[in-house]
Amino acid sequence: MASPDITSALIRADRRAGALARTRVGAMRGGPEVARLVADATAPAFQVLVGALIVLPGSRATGLRALAAGGTAATIARLARETIDRPRPGARADGGFPSRHASTATAIALVVARDRPVLGGLALITAAAGLAARVASADHDPLDIAAGAGLGAVVARVMRRRRRRRS
């Protein structure tokens, strides 16, 4: 199978997986409403987390690293999205690959997990729920989320290495 054929097959499978997730959530009583609520609440929750870490005594450095990682991941995701311009499954006209929310939430959660494992674990669980909800609410398909989360993980890893080198 040639590379364009593989890419097309992968994209078709991704669209089917996203559609199946939306169908299953849509069949649940209140499912679409809960998915929308969770999807919409996740980004502000991460903003509050980072802000609280910056303000609370003893966690400022973690909060600033999380802010830097989230901002870097979001910027790279936005630039990639504008270049790739893959349409979203829902009504939004802007591109969705890679997911900016996935890259930001993953980067923040992994940075926080490094310094505060329990809080970071909760952030990772929150990110997973929010990102699954973004598929269920037709903001993204699974590959958008996977690519964004992978990007966020790479950004968090690079920032960790840079921190180690400076130490």
Protein Blocks (a to p, Z undefined) as FASTA:
>chain_A
ZZklmmmmmmmmmmmmmmmmmmmmmmpghklmmmmmmmmmmmmmmmmmmmmmmmpghilm
mmmmmmmmmmmmmmmmmmmmmmnopacfblbfbdcbdcfklmmmmmmmmmmmmmmmmlmm
mmmmmmmmmmmmmmmnopacfklmmmmmmmmmmmmmmmmmmmmmmZZ
